[in-house]
Amino acid sequence: MPESTPTTRVCRDCDGFAAAAITTGTRHPDGTRATLRVACPGCKGTGRTLPAALVRVGK
């Protein structure tokens, strides 16, 4: 009988893809593109969320 593995909760906002690289349209002097790294605001770039019982509200 296989053992069950603990599942991590995937962020529902980003579906596990926590960061994206967005090109700005400009280029650096060496020809590479200028990019911005944007993190998911829901999970703050981790790709996972905590169960509601473990989230601490307030300070």
Phi and psi in degrees as GROMACS dihedral restraints (atoms count N, CA, C in turn):
[ dihedral_restraints ]
;  ai    aj    ak    al  type     phi  dphi    fc
    3     4     5     6     1   -70.9    20    10
    4     5     6     7     1   147.3    20    10
    6     7     8     9     1   -79.4    20    10
    7     8     9    10     1   146.6    20    10
    9    10    11    12     1   -83.5    20    10
   10    11    12    13     1   139.0    20    10
   12    13    14    15     1   -99.6    20    10
   13    14    15    16     1   141.9    20    10
   15    16    17    18     1   -67.3    20    10
   16    17    18    19     1   132.5    20    10
   18    19    20    21     1   -94.9    20    10
   19    20    21    22     1   139.6    20    10
   21    22    23    24     1   -93.8    20    10
   22    23    24    25     1   143.6    20    10
   24    25    26    27     1   -80.6    20    10
   25    26    27    28     1   122.7    20    10
   27    28    29    30     1   -84.0    20    10
   28    29    30    31     1   139.7    20    10
   30    31    32    33     1   -60.3    20    10
   31    32    33    34     1   130.7    20    10
   33    34    35    36     1   -77.7    20    10
   34    35    36    37     1   -18.7    20    10
   36    37    38    39     1   -78.2    20    10
   37    38    39    40     1   -42.3    20    10
   39    40    41    42     1  -111.1    20    10
   40    41    42    43     1    -5.4    20    10
   42    43    44    45     1    58.0    20    10
   43    44    45    46     1    34.5    20    10
   45    46    47    48     1    91.6    20    10
   46    47    48    49     1   -13.0    20    10
   48    49    50    51     1   -94.8    20    10
   49    50    51    52     1    84.9    20    10
   51    52    53    54     1   -77.6    20    10
   52    53    54    55     1   -20.3    20    10
   54    55    56    57     1  -134.7    20    10
   55    56    57    58     1   149.6    20    10
   57    58    59    60     1  -134.9    20    10
   58    59    60    61     1   144.9    20    10
   60    61    62    63     1  -103.3    20    10
   61    62    63    64     1   121.2    20    10
   63    64    65    66     1  -113.5    20    10
   64    65    66    67     1   128.2    20    10
   66    67    68    69     1   -80.1    20    10
   67    68    69    70     1   144.0    20    10
   69    70    71    72     1   -91.9    20    10
   70    71    72    73     1   -11.8    20    10
   72    73    74    75     1    95.9    20    10
   73    74    75    76     1   -12.8    20    10
   75    76    77    78     1   -98.6    20    10
   76    77    78    79     1   165.4    20    10
   78    79    80    81     1  -124.8    20    10
   79    80    81    82     1   150.1    20    10
   81    82    83    84     1   -78.4    20    10
   82    83    84    85     1   164.3    20    10
   84    85    86    87     1   -56.9    20    10
   85    86    87    88     1   -26.6    20    10
   87    88    89    90     1   -85.6    20    10
   88    89    90    91     1     0.8    20    10
   90    91    92    93     1    99.5    20    10
   91    92    93    94     1   -10.3    20    10
   93    94    95    96     1   -76.2    20    10
   94    95    96    97     1   156.5    20    10
   96    97    98    99     1   -83.5    20    10
   97    98    99   100     1   145.2    20    10
   99   100   101   102     1   -82.9    20    10
  100   101   102   103     1   126.7    20    10
  102   103   104   105     1  -125.5    20    10
  103   104   105   106     1   157.8    20    10
  105   106   107   108     1  -118.0    20    10
  106   107   108   109     1   137.6    20    10
  108   109   110   111     1   -98.3    20    10
  109   110   111   112     1   123.3    20    10
  111   112   113   114     1  -117.6    20    10
  112   113   114   115     1   126.8    20    10
  114   115   116   117     1   -97.6    20    10
  115   116   117   118     1   150.6    20    10
  117   118   119   120     1   -64.6    20    10
  118   119   120   121     1   129.4    20    10
  120   121   122   123     1   -72.9    20    10
  121   122   123   124     1   -21.6    20    10
  123   124   125   126     1   -71.9    20    10
  124   125   126   127     1   -44.8    20    10
  126   127   128   129     1  -110.0    20    10
  127   128   129   130     1    -0.8    20    10
  129   130   131   132     1    59.8    20    10
  130   131   132   133     1    36.4    20    10
  132   133   134   135     1    87.2    20    10
  133   134   135   136     1     8.6    20    10
  135   136   137   138     1   -92.3    20    10
  136   137   138   139     1   -27.8    20    10
  138   139   140   141     1    87.0    20    10
  139   140   141   142     1    -4.7    20    10
  141   142   143   144     1  -128.3    20    10
  142   143   144   145     1   158.5    20    10
  144   145   146   147     1  -125.4    20    10
  145   146   147   148     1   158.8    20    10
  147   148   149   150     1   -92.4    20    10
  148   149   150   151     1   150.3    20    10
  150   151   152   153     1   -60.0    20    10
  151   152   153   154     1   151.0    20    10
  153   154   155   156     1   -58.1    20    10
  154   155   156   157     1   -30.6    20    10
  156   157   158   159     1   -68.3    20    10
  157   158   159   160     1   -23.0    20    10
  159   160   161   162     1   -95.9    20    10
  160   161   162   163     1    -8.5    20    10
  162   163   164   165     1   -78.4    20    10
  163   164   165   166     1   129.5    20    10
  165   166   167   168     1   -95.8    20    10
  166   167   168   169     1   125.4    20    10
  168   169   170   171     1   -95.1    20    10
  169   170   171   172     1   139.6    20    10
  171   172   173   174     1    89.0    20    10
  172   173   174   175     1  -151.8    20    10
